[in-house]
Amino acid sequence: MPIDPAVAIGAELPEVEFSWTHSDVLLYHLALGATELRYVYERDLRVLPTFGVVAPRFHETAPPAVSFPGVDIDLARVLHGTQEITVHAPLPAEGAAVLRTRITDVWDKGKAAVIIQEATAVTAAGTALFTTRSSIFARGEGGFGGDRGPSGEAGVPDRAPDFVVETPTLPQQAYLYRLCGDRNPLHADPEFARRAGFDQPILHGLCTYGVVCKAVTDAVLDGPEQVSSFGARFAGVVFPGETLTTRVWRDGPRLVLTTSAADRPVLTGAVLTPAED
């Protein structure tokens, strides 16, 4: 059985020791399309919080495998469902940590399964740097009789957005982003993309996630160190070269947003929480 919830839920994955340098951060920022000096020059380098999502596997070169305790799924069936990161302090431009991950839930959506993971990066001194929570959507793997899980997400206020941010992507952006540790052939190989149900390779969801976080941070806040958390649901695909349109609403202390590309929803249920002063 590809998914066994009794084995998967609560399972702890092997710890991942990782480190990063200024060069890794610079490459990540460039892969998001950054051109501002504060993101692309090592002096006084300011780190986007979304770098924490990719840092533990930044130097991997093999395609990812969806094989965990109680879970064994064909990569072509898998899409990124949601992603959230909470940084406990601004991320340093270089450092080392260990990532501790566990599977917190498995939901049965009928025709698909959703697998939830939570991970925390901790330094050798015991300081928690960031916590991530993510889900993957596995098509054709549902129907095992499990809990469907929640269906709601953050809604947008019933009024015009406070900000609208237009962000172009590059035709070669997926090739650049592949150098940040995600070699899934879905983002480069046309034949693999067709097998996964797409006419052409698509942009990494986490690339879109980082691009949007940067765009909103630059448009609304004074810098990446002002971001406490950012989470979103991946609602649709982006093809490299398309322009992202992000609508942002102030909702109390937080920012609620949606992103579309060519009138297709791309990110929904997205919330950016600024750090407390």
C-alpha positions in Angstrom: 0.0 0.0 0.0 1.6 3.4 -1.0 0.2 5.1 2.1 -0.3 3.6 5.5 -1.6 6.3 7.8 -1.1 4.2 10.9 2.6 4.1 10.2 3.0 7.6 8.7 1.3 9.8 11.3 3.7 10.8 14.0 6.7 9.3 12.2 10.0 11.1 12.7 12.1 11.5 9.6 15.9 11.3 9.7 17.6 14.4 11.0 19.2 16.6 8.3 22.4 18.5 9.2 23.0 21.4 6.9 24.9 24.6 6.6 24.8 27.6 4.3 27.0 30.5 3.2 26.5 33.9 1.7 26.9 32.4 -1.8 23.9 30.1 -1.2 21.7 33.0 -0.1 22.9 35.1 -3.1 22.0 32.3 -5.5 18.6 31.8 -3.9 17.8 35.5 -4.2 19.0 35.6 -7.8 16.8 32.6 -8.6 13.9 34.6 -7.4 14.7 37.4 -9.8 16.2 39.8 -7.1 18.3 42.6 -8.3 18.3 45.0 -5.3 21.7 45.4 -3.7 20.5 44.3 -0.2 19.7 40.9 -1.7 22.6 40.3 -4.1 25.7 41.8 -2.4 27.3 40.0 0.6 28.0 43.2 2.5 25.0 43.9 4.8 23.2 41.0 3.1 19.6 40.7 4.2 18.0 37.2 4.0 14.5 36.5 2.8 12.7 34.3 5.4 11.7 31.9 2.6 15.3 30.9 2.3 14.8 28.7 5.4 12.4 26.5 3.4 15.1 25.5 0.9 18.3 25.8 3.1 18.3 22.2 4.5 18.4 20.6 1.0 20.0 23.5 -0.9 23.0 21.4 -2.2 21.0 18.3 -3.2 21.3 17.3 -6.9 19.2 14.2 -7.1 15.4 14.4 -7.9 13.4 14.3 -4.6 11.9 10.9 -3.6 8.5 10.7 -1.9 9.4 7.9 0.3 8.8 8.2 4.1 7.6 5.8 6.8 4.2 4.6 5.6 4.4 6.6 2.3 5.8 5.6 -1.0 4.5 7.6 -4.0 5.5 8.1 -7.7 7.0 11.6 -7.9 4.9 12.3 -11.1 1.7 12.1 -9.0 2.8 14.7 -6.4 2.2 18.4 -6.2 3.2 20.8 -3.5 0.0 21.7 -1.5 0.8 24.3 1.1 3.9 25.9 2.6 4.4 28.0 5.7 7.5 29.2 7.5 7.8 31.0 10.8 11.2 32.5 11.6 12.0 32.9 15.3 14.6 35.7 14.5 15.9 37.1 11.2 17.9 34.5 9.4 21.7 34.9 9.4 23.5 35.0 6.0 25.6 32.0 7.0 25.3 29.3 9.6 24.6 25.7 10.4 21.7 23.8 12.0 19.9 20.4 12.1 16.4 19.9 10.8 14.0 17.7 12.8 10.9 16.6 10.8 7.9 14.6 11.6 4.7 13.7 9.7 1.9 15.2 11.6 -1.1 14.1 9.6 -2.4 12.3 6.5 -5.7 13.3 5.0 -7.9 11.3 2.6 -9.4 13.6 0.0 -11.0 10.7 -1.9 -9.2 10.9 -5.2 -6.0 12.2 -3.6 -4.1 12.1 -0.3 -2.5 15.0 1.5 0.6 14.4 3.7 1.5 17.1 6.3 5.0 17.6 7.6 6.3 19.9 10.3 10.0 20.7 10.8 12.2 22.8 13.0 15.7 23.9 12.4 17.9 24.1 15.5 21.5 25.3 16.0 24.2 23.4 17.9 23.5 25.8 20.8 19.9 24.7 20.9 18.4 27.9 19.4 15.4 27.4 17.1 15.9 29.3 13.9 12.6 28.5 12.1 9.7 26.1 11.9 8.1 25.0 8.6 4.8 23.3 7.9 4.0 21.9 4.5 1.8 19.5 2.7 2.0 17.5 -0.5 -0.9 16.5 -2.6 -0.7 13.0 -4.0 -3.1 12.4 -6.9 -4.7 9.0 -7.1 -3.6 8.0 -3.6 -6.8 8.7 -1.6 -9.7 6.4 -0.8 -8.0 4.7 2.2 -10.8 5.7 4.6 -8.9 8.4 6.5 -10.0 11.8 7.9 -10.6 14.4 5.1 -9.0 17.1 7.1 -10.0 20.8 7.2 -11.3 22.5 4.1 -11.2 26.2 5.0 -8.5 28.8 4.4 -7.9 32.5 5.1 -10.4 34.6 3.1 -9.8 38.0 1.8 -11.7 41.1 3.0 -14.8 42.1 1.0 -13.3 45.2 -0.4 -10.7 46.4 -2.9 -7.1 45.4 -2.1 -4.8 47.9 -0.4 -2.0 47.0 -2.7 -1.6 45.3 -6.1 1.9 44.1 -7.0 2.9 43.0 -10.5 6.0 40.7 -10.7 7.3 39.3 -14.0 9.0 35.9 -14.0 11.8 35.0 -16.3 11.5 32.4 -19.1 14.6 30.7 -17.6 13.6 31.0 -14.0 12.9 27.4 -13.4 16.4 26.5 -14.6 17.9 29.0 -12.2 15.7 27.8 -9.3 16.7 24.1 -9.9 20.1 25.1 -8.6 18.5 25.8 -5.1 18.2 22.0 -4.4 15.0 21.0 -6.2 15.9 19.0 -9.3 12.4 17.6 -9.9 12.3 17.0 -13.7 8.8 18.5 -13.7 10.4 21.9 -14.0 12.8 21.1 -16.9 11.9 18.0 -18.8 9.0 18.4 -21.3 8.4 14.7 -21.5 8.2 14.3 -17.7 5.9 17.4 -17.5 3.5 15.8 -20.1 3.5 12.6 -18.0 2.5 14.7 -15.0 -0.4 16.3 -17.0 1.2 19.6 -18.2 1.8 20.8 -21.7 5.3 22.1 -20.7 7.5 22.3 -17.6 6.1 24.5 -14.8 7.8 26.9 -12.4 8.5 25.5 -8.9 5.7 26.3 -6.5 8.4 27.3 -3.9 9.9 29.7 -6.4 6.5 31.4 -6.8 6.2 31.4 -3.0 9.6 33.1 -2.6 9.0 35.6 -5.4 5.7 36.7 -3.9 7.1 36.9 -0.4 9.9 39.2 -1.7 7.5 41.3 -3.8 5.1 41.9 -0.9 8.0 42.5 1.6 9.5 45.1 -0.7 6.1 46.8 -1.5 4.7 47.0 2.0 7.4 46.4 4.6 10.9 47.9 5.2 12.8 44.7 4.8 12.8 40.9 5.2 13.7 41.1 8.8 10.2 42.5 9.4 8.6 39.2 8.3 7.6 36.7 11.1 5.8 34.1 9.0 4.5 33.5 5.5 2.1 30.7 4.5 0.1 30.0 1.3 -1.8 27.3 -0.6 -0.6 26.4 -4.1 -3.8 26.8 -6.1 -2.4 26.6 -9.7 0.7 26.5 -11.8 2.9 29.2 -13.2 4.7 28.8 -16.5 8.1 30.5 -16.6 7.9 34.0 -18.2 4.4 34.8 -16.9 3.6 37.8 -14.8 2.3 37.3 -11.3 -0.4 39.7 -10.0 -0.6 39.8 -6.2 -3.4 41.5 -4.4 -2.8 42.5 -0.8 -5.2 43.4 2.0 -4.3 44.7 5.5 -6.2 42.6 7.9 -5.3 43.9 11.4 -1.6 43.2 12.0 -1.4 40.7 9.2 -1.4 40.9 5.4 -3.8 38.6 3.5 -3.0 38.1 -0.2 -3.8 36.2 -3.4 -1.7 35.7 -6.5 -2.7 35.0 -10.0 -1.0 34.4 -13.4 -2.9 35.0 -16.6 -6.1 35.2 -14.5 -5.4 31.7 -13.0 -5.3 31.5 -9.2 -1.8 30.6 -8.2 -1.6 31.3 -4.4 -4.6 31.4 -2.2 -5.2 31.5 1.6 -1.9 33.3 1.8 -1.0 35.3 5.0 2.2 37.2 5.8 2.5 38.1 9.4 4.9 41.0 10.2 7.3 40.7 13.2 6.3 42.5 16.3 8.1 45.7 17.0 
